[in-house]
Each structure stands twice: as C-alpha cells, then as structure tokens.
Amino acid sequence: SQPLANYYLENMMNIRIIYEYALQREHEGKNFFLTNAERLHHAAARGAFIQLAGEEQKHIDFIKSLIDALDKGQPASQVVRELQAEDSFFSRRAVSEGVEQTMLEAMVPDLPVLRMAYLIERDFAEFYEMAASKVEGEAKQVLQMLGHWERGHEQLFRLFHDQAFEQYAHMPWGG
C-alpha cells in the first residue's frame, strides 16, 4: 500500500501547490483592482473595481480555508458547501442592470484599464479550468467553482470594455 500512500501524498502536494499559486494570483488581482479603482475616471467602473476587489478577498479567504482544510487532512466539501450558495451576485447584477449610454462615454479614457481587468479575469478562469482538468474529486469541484466565478467577472469587464470601445469607435474625431 506504499505506492498508494505515495500517490495520495504527491496528489495532495500538487493540489496544495495549485491552491498556493491561486492564492498568490488572487492577491495580485485584488491589488490591481484596488490600485486602478483610484485611477479610473468613470464612477461606475471605479465602484465595480472596488466591489471586485472585495470579491477577490472572498476568493483569498476561501482558498486559505481550503489550504487549512488540506493541512488538517479534512475534506474540502465543508468549505465548498459554505460558499457554493454564494455565486457571483455582483457580476450577475452588474450585467443585468447594464451600462447606461452616458456612462459609457465617460469610460473611454479607461479602456486600457478595462481591457487589463478583462484579461486578468480571463487568465484566472483559464488557470482554474486548466488546474481542474488535472485533478479529481473535491479539488476538481473547487477549481471549477472558482473558474465559474472568474468567468462571470470576465464577462462583466468584457461588456464594460466592448461597450465603451463601441462608443469610442463612433465618436467624432477631434472631440
């Protein structure tokens, strides 16, 4: 049964490495959103960045809980159950409310930041989906859930970016 124990230990270490990397990336994302919220010209985009930084903090807390459970040899299912009901309300609400036309014009100066936010969230989603494809069991479920959350954020910032870009593309040159 030694090979089975070695397999379990190796798999557990791989999951821990994935979680630690995810934790680092979530911290980077949170810092990006907080830093750039101060720079944004558009109030709704600024508010969205601040709210998203708060969601990234939830992801940080969630991943820390997963690492703690892993360290204690406990299943992640309890941590998952506690947060599973807490889907991405922010993203759904922001998209369903839409972005008013007058707000979009003010977002044009923020296009590069909105594009970067979209790319960060897309990268997060792709990382979680790739990692989920390499593990089994509860870790797979957890990573799929995180990927789903990040896809919601990705869609939100793509919507902001694309609508602002569309406004920019139709603006008369020279103001």
Secondary structure as UniProt FT lines:
FT   HELIX           2..37
FT   TURN            38..39
FT   HELIX           43..71
FT   TURN            72..73
FT   HELIX           77..84
FT   HELIX           89..97
FT   HELIX           101..107
FT   HELIX           108..110
FT   HELIX           111..132
FT   TURN            133..134
FT   HELIX           137..169
FT   TURN            173..174
//
